[in-house]
Amino acid sequence: MYPYKLFTFPDGSGVTLYEILILVGVIGALVLFRVLADKRDMPAKIQNLVLIGGVVSFVVGYGCAVLFQAFYNALATGDFVVNEGTGSTFYGGFIGGALCMLLIYFVGGRVVCKSLETPVQWFPVFVNIAAACIPLAHGFGRLGCLTAGCCHGGITDSWIGITQYVEISPGEYGWAKVVPIQLFEALFLFLLASVLIFLVLKKKGYGLSVYLIGYGVWRFVVEFFRTDDRGASFIPGLTPSQTTAIFLIALGAMLIVLAPYLRKKLVDRSKENGEEEKHDGEGSV
């Protein structure tokens, strides 16, 4: 829709709506985490640790997103190249950022709390709040994709089409009316975030499982309707994002099956340390 630079720097680089909307999404996610954490009476030390960790994890996650995309490109072309034209993939950023956040949460949590017990005790609440924040940030990111003209659907004459600057044919770019898959995904992500926020406020648990299964199913299906270069995977007929979606759906289902066991372990650990249960029975991710 509007892939042009809003600001240009002396070296020729600049800032587009894509970068601005991603920044809005990150800030929105951090604000949402603070609000929900306050609602759930999460200790201030853990809140501050998570907010700092969130910024660090975003930077690490973006780097992983680019590396994953470079790997996908290498599968298709045979060349592993990282430059300004490499692009990025959400799943790479999600996996890299999540691993970084977990490391910061447990290692940093032990330092700021002088014990590992408090971070472990609050882990289910942290995970369920984080699960609500991710689709909010991702939704704004998809709106950024809409302005940039990436992650689009096929060319169409339908009323639902939006004119974007896209790759019309291999190596040839131009303006065309395409199905705005990015807009549909943004709306889905905002809806998913709303459901997960409700679960957090009602202390229902299972937020991470709902996110993994919900977005995994959506991403698996919507990949069939995207017409930008999707890359190839080790499963014939499926894109790399679809194979990753299958893994995340399976992980979400596994967490639901293991929830009673994880819940019992958390309760037993709290009792052993003489701690009261502060989460009204929430012990599932």
Salt bridges, closest charged atoms under 4 A:
GLU117 OE1 - ARG269 NE 2.97
GLU185 OE2 - HIS138 NE2 3.91
GLU185 OE2 - ARG142 NE 3.13
GLU223 OE2 - ARG219 NE 2.87
GLU223 OE2 - ARG226 NH1 3.59
GLU223 OE2 - ARG230 NH2 2.83
ASP228 OD2 - ARG226 NH2 2.80
ASP228 OD2 - ARG230 NH1 3.33
ASP268 OD2 - LYS264 NZ 2.91
GLU277 OE1 - ARG263 NH2 2.68
ASP280 OD2 - LYS203 NZ 2.72
GLU282 OE1 - ARG40 NH2 2.72
